[in-house]
Amino acid sequence: MMGNAAGINNLDFGMPTLIELANIEACVSVCKELGLRFVEINMNMPQYQIGKLDINSLKKAKDSGIYFTFHLDENFNIADFNNKVSQAYLDTILSVIEISKAINAPVINMHMAEGVHFKLPHEKVYLFEKYNAFYVDALLKFRNICDKLLADSDIKICIENCDGYLPFMEKGIALLLKSDVFQLTYDIGHDYCAKKIDQKFIFENKKRIYHMHIHDAEDDKCHLILGSGKMDIKNSLSMAYSQNCRCVIETKNLESLKKSVSFLHVE
């Protein structure tokens, strides 16, 4: 048990929307049962698409003490070369921002798309690197729109590490981080499984770590029950405490979530 190590009782812990729970009401019920504070709505799932979210239900849960964060579709690609595709993603985040304002959701989590690459005989050519001016222009437009929409809000768009940032992705994130609207999500399990390739960049921007995804990992397996892998969870929680981050316990099923909460001894 972690007990009150690293000041964890002063942190907000949350859970993801789990695939075995049919709807947001079921997730909120589990969240309350486990003594957690929030649910991160995963917009990869069909029931959590724009138009299917019931704002009144989300507000009701908020009134009962449970709040929400959002995890955008992992395919989110604001710089797609197809204007209709990129516009669809832009329209999606504009809608999520509107909902987030309505329910006071503090975080919109996103992945940074690496885009398409061509495999040449002796190298991979990433199209966002090859056509970097287009890529940069798309990110600047995205940043400026979000700046205007969130200028009067405390909502942050947090960029999550995953399999390792490519150099052009790091430059793109740095461009977005020039706005206070954009911050970082530090996913500790992804970082471990990616051989800590992103750690230098993330720690150079440590003050921008605003949100965390916590799960254990071993070798190339992540999303494990906390305490069951090889990670130093206590050290990660100390960082969360020092950065005043909320933490999503990002295990993928209910049994693993319950065991992880027991490990943390959240009360």
C-alpha positions, 0 to 999 in steps of 0.5 A: 500500500502507498498509504499517504506517501507523496501526499497522494490524499491531496491529489485528485484521482480519476478513472477512464470510461471503461469498455465494460461499463455501458454508459456515463452513469455506470462510470460515475457510479463506479467513480463514487464507489471507489472514492475517485473524483473524476471520469475521463471521457474517452471519445474513441468510444461510440457512446461518447461522440459529440451529439450522444453526450447528455449535457444535463447528465454530465451537469447532474454528476458534477453537482453530485461531486464528480467532474469530467475531463475529455480524451480526444479520439486518438486519430485526432489530426489537426494538420491532415492534408485533406482540408475536409478531414482536418476541418472535421477534427477542428469542428470536433474540438470546438464542440468539446471546448463548448461542452467543457465550458458548459460542465467546467471540465478542466482538461481536454487530452490529445495525442500528437499525430505523427501522420503518414510516412513513406518507406523508401529503400533506406529511410522513412520519410514522414510527410509532416517533416517533408512538408513542414511548412504546411504542418507548422501553418496548420498548428499555428492556426489551431493554436490561435483558434484555441487561444481565442476560445479559451482566453477567458477559461481555465480549461487546458488542452493537454498533449499526451506522450505515447510511443516516442515523439519524432523531432518534428513532433517535438518542434510542433508541441513546442510551438503549441506550448507558446500558448498557455492554453496548451500543457502536457499530459505525462503518461508514465506507463507510455514513457516507460514502454517507449524506453523513456525516449520522451523524458528529456523533452517532457522534463525540459518542459516540466512546468507544463505538466498539468495532467497525468495518466498513471499505470504500471508497466513491465518491458513493453506492456503498459496499462498494468495494475499499479504495483504489479510492474517495474515502475517507481509509482511513488516517485511518479506520484511525488511528481504529480503532487509537486506539479499539482496534477490530477491523475487518471488511473489508466488501467483498462478494466474494472478489476484492474482499476479496483486493485490499483485504487487499493494499492493507492489506498485512496480514501 
